[in-house]
Amino acid sequence: MYLVTIAARVKIAACQTPDFREDPVAAVSFIEAQSLLATDRGARVVCFPECFLQGYFTTSESARRNAMSLDSDTFSAILRRLADVRPIVVFGLIEAEGDSIYNTAVVVGGGTVIGRYRKVNLLPGERGAFTPGNAFPVFEVDGLTFGVNVCSDTQIAEPAAAVARRGARVILCLANNMMKRESAEKWKDRHSEVRAVRAKENGVWLVSADVTGERDGAISYGPTCAIDPLGHVVQQVPLMEVGMVVVEIG
């Protein structure tokens, strides 16, 4: 396990995690355990990857099979498990609402949904499974405003710019980069380069959370890292290791 901390005022944690698939119980157990570690480090927010709760599925059938309504009894049970978690928790899930399926990040505090962000810039391979979001909410903790982007949102300017215009000083980027090895090799350094552009052009911190490991011939290196408003990667979990960054933002 790799843990790092740098100094300032409001602490934000982000986790590089195993790739849980179709096992929300195990995913929530991991959230509970990592949130305790983040609490010990003084973090007020802890972030987990894209589609973390059920796994990253992009076919219509698999996404719909795993989708969960935020009003469901199943999700209510998850919220009860998170009721005693002290930091605000941000994690990805496949959300069902009516006939639509969304790639969603939920913001949970004290076992209550504070809000959600639905991925806007869907990849071509995701568009058959998910409906794009159309809103850019921001959230606040201890006077620090933060927004959320999900993975390929950072490949275009608007999602980051939209939350920055609303006062966000940090963007949490939930990612899930499990992909074929050739693509993973191509992208393992480019992820941070793209995110650094978004941080620098908006003058904000960007803190990412990703999965790592190998599955069915695919691989995810990460990276989970913190990028400062000048576009510098100031902390990063080593590729292919489970771990956490904790960055303080003043």
Summary of the structure (lengths in Angstrom):
residues: 250
radius of gyration: 16.2
end to end distance: 26.5
largest distance: 45.2
contacts: 910
relative contact order: 0.20
helix: 28%
strand: 35%
